[in-house]
């Protein structure tokens, strides 16, 4: 493990593996170098790229300087890009996709960007997150009710089916990891701008982008990716056959190699 220091001095822990053009992996909510899709995905991509897998601030071995702001997380990616030589490819999954889009909109040295199912709510009004939801989430965290905060985020804010939340609680190893990073859930809400699509901001992103969704994903996530694809001026849209929001690394890797591969930075 190595560390870079973000603009505000926060240490950001990362692992580097492989060789080739640099590729930075940006996790979604509650995931890290040790938990989530990236630990399985990174070794496959390392056969083609120099992969940077990092802990978003507040997670794992990274720092958590307060007060939090979306812009600080963009600066974290900027620090990794500088470490990689000033330009890099970026892949973001779920809310990490939203963060990748924010980073591109901020003008960082992102040569190409791939995003998988940023969870913007673009459908019926009742699905939009309200300020009250965010406030209640912060209250639960302030009361150190981490498990309740995780459940609230999943059920009330991103509409995960109740049965899946129950099943996660029956898996102690997974549930303990989720609770350990519960305090970062408001960070994801901030990154996603309360899950409202920032159409005007995204319209200015000139970075070549691959926007992806799974064939079997929730309709709301498909609609979000379709909306992003309509807005971005330089975008390709792909639907990955047989995939859900929990995309398999074996399905994602060849698509990324095709999109990033052979492109000089």
C-alpha positions as CSV (number, residue, x, y, z in Angstrom):
1,X,0.0,0.0,0.0
2,X,1.1,3.5,-0.8
3,X,-0.3,7.0,-0.1
4,X,-0.7,10.3,-1.9
5,X,-1.7,13.5,-0.3
6,X,-4.7,15.4,-1.5
7,X,-4.9,19.2,-1.9
8,X,-6.1,19.6,1.7
9,X,-3.4,17.3,3.1
10,X,-5.6,14.2,3.5
11,X,-3.7,10.9,3.0
12,X,-5.3,8.7,0.3
13,X,-4.3,5.1,0.4
14,X,-3.9,3.2,-2.9
15,X,-2.4,0.1,-4.4
16,X,-0.7,0.1,-7.8
17,X,-0.5,-3.0,-10.0
18,X,0.2,-4.0,-13.6
19,X,1.8,-2.1,-16.4
20,X,0.6,0.0,-19.3
21,X,-1.5,3.2,-19.4
22,X,-2.7,4.3,-15.9
23,X,-6.3,3.5,-15.0
24,X,-7.8,4.7,-11.7
25,X,-10.7,2.7,-10.2
26,X,-13.4,4.7,-8.3
27,X,-15.6,2.8,-5.9
28,X,-19.3,3.2,-5.1
29,X,-20.9,3.5,-1.7
30,X,-19.4,1.5,1.2
31,X,-16.7,-0.2,-1.0
32,X,-13.0,0.0,-0.7
33,X,-9.7,-1.7,-1.7
34,X,-10.6,-4.6,0.6
35,X,-14.4,-4.9,-0.1
36,X,-16.6,-4.7,-3.2
37,X,-16.0,-5.3,-6.9
38,X,-12.6,-3.7,-7.3
39,X,-10.4,-6.3,-5.6
40,X,-11.6,-8.9,-8.2
41,X,-11.7,-6.4,-11.1
42,X,-8.2,-4.9,-10.5
43,X,-6.1,-8.0,-11.2
44,X,-7.9,-8.6,-14.5
45,X,-7.4,-5.0,-15.6
46,X,-3.7,-5.1,-14.4
47,X,-3.0,-7.4,-17.4
48,X,-3.6,-4.4,-19.6
49,X,-3.1,-1.3,-17.5
50,X,-1.3,0.2,-14.6
51,X,-4.2,0.0,-12.2
52,X,-4.6,2.4,-9.2
53,X,-7.1,1.0,-6.7
54,X,-7.7,3.4,-3.8
55,X,-9.7,3.9,-0.6
56,X,-12.0,6.9,-1.0
57,X,-11.6,9.3,1.9
58,X,-13.1,8.1,5.2
59,X,-12.6,4.4,4.2
60,X,-9.9,1.9,4.8
61,X,-6.5,3.5,5.3
62,X,-7.4,6.9,3.8
63,X,-7.9,10.0,6.0
64,X,-11.1,11.8,6.6
65,X,-10.4,15.5,7.0
66,X,-13.4,17.6,7.9
67,X,-15.5,19.3,6.8
68,X,-16.4,17.0,4.0
69,X,-17.1,18.5,0.5
70,X,-17.7,16.9,-2.9
71,X,-14.8,19.0,-4.2
72,X,-12.4,17.3,-1.8
73,X,-13.1,13.9,-3.3
74,X,-12.5,15.3,-6.8
75,X,-9.2,16.6,-5.5
76,X,-8.4,13.1,-4.3
77,X,-8.7,11.8,-7.8
78,X,-6.6,14.7,-9.0
79,X,-3.8,13.7,-6.6
80,X,-3.9,10.1,-8.0
81,X,-3.8,11.4,-11.5
82,X,-0.7,13.5,-10.7
83,X,0.9,10.4,-9.2
84,X,0.1,8.6,-12.4
85,X,1.9,11.2,-14.5
86,X,-0.7,13.9,-15.1
87,X,-3.2,12.0,-17.2
88,X,-5.1,8.7,-16.7
89,X,-8.1,6.7,-17.6
90,X,-10.8,6.5,-15.0
91,X,-13.5,3.9,-14.3
92,X,-16.3,4.6,-11.8
93,X,-19.0,2.2,-10.6
94,X,-22.3,3.3,-9.1
95,X,-21.8,6.5,-7.0
96,X,-18.1,6.2,-8.0
97,X,-19.4,6.8,-11.6
98,X,-21.0,10.0,-10.4
99,X,-17.7,11.0,-8.8
100,X,-15.9,10.2,-12.0
101,X,-18.3,12.4,-13.9
102,X,-17.7,15.2,-11.4
103,X,-14.0,14.8,-11.8
104,X,-14.3,15.1,-15.6
105,X,-16.5,18.1,-15.3
106,X,-13.9,19.7,-13.0
107,X,-11.3,19.5,-15.8
108,X,-9.0,16.9,-14.4
109,X,-6.6,15.1,-16.7
110,X,-8.9,12.2,-17.5
111,X,-8.0,10.9,-21.0
112,X,-11.1,8.6,-21.1
113,X,-13.8,7.9,-18.6
114,X,-16.0,4.8,-18.2
115,X,-19.0,4.8,-15.9
116,X,-21.3,2.0,-14.9
117,X,-24.8,2.9,-13.6
118,X,-24.4,6.2,-11.8
119,X,-27.6,6.1,-9.7
120,X,-29.2,9.3,-10.6
121,X,-33.0,9.4,-10.1
122,X,-34.5,10.6,-13.4
123,X,-37.9,8.9,-13.3
124,X,-41.0,9.5,-11.3
125,X,-40.9,12.3,-8.7
126,X,-41.5,10.0,-5.8
127,X,-38.2,8.3,-6.3
128,X,-36.2,11.5,-5.8
129,X,-34.3,11.8,-2.6
130,X,-35.4,14.6,-0.4
131,X,-33.4,16.8,2.0
132,X,-35.3,15.1,4.8
133,X,-33.8,11.8,3.9
134,X,-30.3,13.2,4.0
135,X,-31.0,14.8,7.3
136,X,-32.3,11.6,8.8
137,X,-29.3,9.7,7.5
138,X,-26.9,12.1,9.3
139,X,-28.9,11.9,12.5
140,X,-28.6,8.1,12.6
141,X,-24.8,8.4,12.1
142,X,-24.5,11.1,14.7
143,X,-26.3,8.7,17.1
144,X,-23.8,6.0,16.2
145,X,-26.6,3.8,14.8
146,X,-24.5,2.6,12.0
147,X,-26.6,-0.5,11.1
148,X,-29.7,1.6,11.0
149,X,-28.0,4.2,8.8
150,X,-27.0,1.4,6.4
151,X,-30.5,0.1,6.3
152,X,-32.0,3.6,5.9
153,X,-29.7,4.4,3.0
154,X,-30.5,1.1,1.2
155,X,-34.2,1.0,1.8
156,X,-35.3,4.7,1.8
157,X,-32.7,6.3,-0.4
158,X,-31.7,3.8,-3.1
159,X,-34.7,1.5,-2.8
160,X,-32.8,-1.8,-2.4
161,X,-35.4,-4.6,-1.9
162,X,-36.1,-5.4,1.7
163,X,-35.1,-9.1,1.3
164,X,-31.6,-8.2,0.2
165,X,-31.1,-5.9,3.2
166,X,-32.2,-8.8,5.5
167,X,-29.9,-11.2,3.8
168,X,-26.9,-8.9,4.2
169,X,-27.6,-8.7,7.9
170,X,-27.4,-12.5,8.1
171,X,-23.9,-12.3,6.7
172,X,-21.8,-11.0,9.6
173,X,-18.6,-10.5,7.7
174,X,-20.3,-8.3,5.1
175,X,-22.6,-6.5,7.4
176,X,-19.7,-5.5,9.7
177,X,-17.8,-4.0,6.7
178,X,-20.9,-2.0,5.7
179,X,-21.3,-0.6,9.2
180,X,-17.7,0.3,9.4
181,X,-18.0,2.9,6.6
182,X,-21.6,4.0,7.3
183,X,-20.3,7.5,8.2
184,X,-19.3,7.9,4.5
185,X,-22.8,7.4,3.2
186,X,-23.6,11.2,3.3
187,X,-20.5,11.6,1.2
188,X,-22.1,9.5,-1.6
189,X,-25.3,11.5,-1.3
190,X,-23.3,14.7,-1.7
191,X,-21.3,13.3,-4.7
192,X,-24.6,12.3,-6.4
193,X,-26.1,15.7,-5.6
194,X,-29.0,14.1,-3.8
195,X,-29.3,11.8,-6.8
196,X,-30.5,14.6,-9.1
197,X,-29.0,14.5,-12.6
198,X,-26.7,17.6,-13.0
199,X,-27.6,17.9,-16.7
200,X,-26.0,21.4,-17.2
201,X,-22.8,20.4,-15.6
202,X,-22.5,17.1,-17.5
203,X,-23.2,18.8,-20.9
204,X,-19.8,20.5,-20.6
205,X,-17.9,17.2,-20.2
206,X,-15.9,16.8,-23.4
207,X,-14.0,13.7,-22.1
208,X,-14.6,10.6,-24.3
209,X,-16.9,8.6,-22.1
210,X,-18.3,5.1,-22.1
211,X,-21.7,4.9,-20.2
212,X,-22.8,1.4,-19.3
213,X,-25.7,-0.4,-17.7
214,X,-26.7,-4.0,-17.2
215,X,-29.3,-5.7,-19.3
216,X,-31.0,-7.0,-16.1
217,X,-30.5,-3.9,-13.9
218,X,-33.4,-2.0,-12.3
219,X,-35.3,0.2,-14.9
220,X,-34.4,3.3,-12.9
221,X,-30.6,2.7,-13.4
222,X,-31.1,2.0,-17.1
223,X,-33.0,5.3,-17.4
224,X,-30.2,7.1,-15.5
225,X,-27.5,5.8,-17.9
226,X,-29.7,6.6,-20.9
227,X,-30.1,10.1,-19.6
228,X,-26.4,10.5,-19.1
229,X,-25.7,9.2,-22.6
230,X,-28.1,11.8,-24.1
231,X,-26.4,14.7,-22.3
232,X,-22.7,13.9,-22.7
233,X,-21.4,15.3,-26.0
234,X,-18.7,12.6,-26.6
235,X,-20.2,9.3,-25.4
236,X,-20.7,5.7,-26.2
237,X,-23.6,3.7,-24.6
238,X,-23.3,0.0,-23.9
239,X,-25.7,-2.4,-22.3
240,X,-23.9,-5.4,-20.9
241,X,-25.8,-8.7,-21.5
242,X,-27.0,-10.5,-18.5
243,X,-25.6,-8.0,-16.0
244,X,-27.2,-6.3,-13.0
245,X,-26.0,-3.4,-10.8
246,X,-23.5,-5.9,-9.3
247,X,-21.7,-6.3,-12.6
248,X,-19.3,-9.3,-12.9
249,X,-15.7,-8.4,-13.4
250,X,-15.4,-11.0,-16.3
251,X,-18.2,-9.1,-18.2
252,X,-16.8,-5.7,-17.5
253,X,-13.1,-6.3,-18.3
254,X,-13.3,-7.0,-22.0
255,X,-15.5,-4.0,-22.6
256,X,-13.1,-1.7,-20.8
257,X,-10.0,-3.1,-22.6
258,X,-11.8,-2.4,-25.9
259,X,-12.7,1.1,-24.9
260,X,-9.4,2.1,-23.2
261,X,-7.0,-0.3,-25.1
262,X,-4.8,1.0,-27.8
263,X,-5.4,4.6,-26.8
264,X,-2.3,6.7,-26.0
265,X,-2.4,9.2,-23.1
